[in-house]
């Protein structure tokens, strides 16, 4: 006797984890910075002929396109469900973020590597290096401001979980993507600065090509990380252990429901969570009492976890011999608060982490 929750007609409420106004501000700040930087770098490339400047120009242009993709994905993911897509379009934000990783790898990384190898094998002198160095200095300032916006928007998450776990556990793609892109951009700018400086001091254009090659390697590394994270979200991720603990607590906070026997959660998007659970009811409870208990349980879950958009609850009688002791969701929820939430799963992976 499952209890279904109707999906809302409008956009789902903000769920945190980088999805919402903070994430949008970070994306818009990165877009504005990258557009200005791309134009400036390309002009500097035309003046200097620097391979590092060319690689950085393409990198900033690709980043600008990536920010547009993130905004498009965010907008499309908030459409209401249809007959063909009854659970909505929340997963579209993950799809567009995966496209960002592909663009970053193909347009940014591969082009930079190609240009670097070409300039190493066919070195050319960098003309007007002062112009290139000045442009790189300005670009570093602008990228730093963009990164600062992203860091401010994700400050609370970074303090509580750290960068690595924030990237792994975030359910919204905007802030993790912008953070990684901005960090890669700053690293690339510093490498380009070193390459141009060394090419100027030594008169050897191969340093410039080496800078472009290093930029391509950095971009490829970031693109692979993004692709892995977005793939995990696309194929379906459970809620975090904290969220699952809140769900179990809300379900069991009733005299009519003895305990949670089985629990599964699935993110249908950054702001939409599906919850399916088998809950133990008291043997003597009447049908009307069970129905009332399930309705009340749904209300408690939504109060504790506002993004719980779809809830299915199945009543059953608890039998110790049939208990699902290996249920990862129940196991995660039963851990004491403050315990290590990245404890190894039976298959060796981290709980609620990416593969």
Beta strands, then each sheet from edge to edge (+ up, - down):
strand 1: 257-269
strand 2: 272-281
strand 3: 308-316
sheet 1: 1+ 2- 3-
end
